[in-house]
Amino acid sequence: MDFKSIIRKKRDGFALTKEEIEFVAFSAANETVPDYQLSALLMAIFFNSLNEEETLWLTDAMARSGDMADLTGIDGIKGDKHSTGGVGDKTTLIVAPVVACCGVKMAKMSGRGLGHTGGTVDKLESIPGFKTSLETEEFVNIVNTCGLCIAGQSGRLCPADKKLYGLRDVTATVDNMPLIASSIMSKKLAGGADCIVLDVKCGSGAFMKNQESAKELAEKMVEIGRGAGKRIAALITDMDKPLGRYIGNSLEVVEAVETLKGNGPEDLSEICILLAAKLLELAGKGGFEECKTLAKSKIADGSALAKLAEMVKLQGGDENYIFDTELFPKAEYKREIIAEESGYVAAMDTEGVGSVCVALGAGRQKKEDSIDPSAGIILEKKTGDYVEKGDLLATLYCSDEALFAAAEKQYRKSVTFSAVKSDRIALLLEIVE
Ligand code: URA
């Protein structure tokens, strides 16, 4: 099969056949096609999309492009969670240990940062020694030992998605519904869990900017999951402002730890309980309200924090960083952003805030870029907060002072003020099951 003619066909708006899609997925997995051709095809898909059949074929081909995780060695019901991506979204670091403490095995495959959004794997790698690249046997052993393991797409799991994900990150082809649905669901199908909760983010910091498109994406993914025999539900949650106050890799681990200690910000704590409860409900642990109480109790008694530390140790990381987050190295430079006017924060261009974070070194501009684990932003004021001129709005952190001028300018552009307080947006917008 000829890759160039596949690019041309999609460029001209035609649907690809199952064989062509399989050829694309397997060429990506086996690296038998150059990045420039894959990137061209991704851009053609971005403009001309994939229909329902093409999306299903791509999901299936990517799931089969490597090994399917064999989790039969794990006793009991296995759960998984996945977010479509947001800014300050460190929910996995909280939800996974909470759920594991309730007796549902969390065999979780996570991703790296994508576009303006962060990724759990990059966050966990800010803990010295932490290994996200695990062979299936090691992964299964860790889940059996502590009930929880969070790994990256290592070895041979979904290599086609791994390749496309890396290219989408740096070719502005992330925010496309069929590409997101197939990327997430291929990993969920290859990952082998029985129950899956999806967190479909919606708003200025999400790939889906409005509730209708978020719902369409949620329905698409739930349908794919159900078709594959999974117990699956999607929560559509607000991402019109960053989640929590800390954005950046080690900064987000710190905020996740605080949340597991019961000291987390209200929005983050609430979303984590909702996601954990839905996953527990899918796993048969009780009704939604009952599962919320159960999830909260695992934070209140400290067991979820201990579970995260146990997982960190088993994955080669230094668990002292979980018990004492002061150990995380601080960024060399910081820049305080001071309010130049008084008023309410009316809105935040959350994608803009995420892009500032990437520009500071917390994400990648090119595929080869390395991550600066301590780069990021601590927010002092978010949408709805009142600000006096001279108040601290946010602090930017990075290792290269020269990055601050542009970052401060972009941050200021991302925040708008008003004399009147805007209405509070609900965190949970809808549940699709
Ligand atoms: N998360 C993924 O794994 N893939 C996407 O495309 C978006 C979010």
Residues whose N, C-alpha, C, O or C-beta is under 5 A from the ligand:
A	BS01	URA	S83 T84 G85 G111 L179 I180 S183 I184
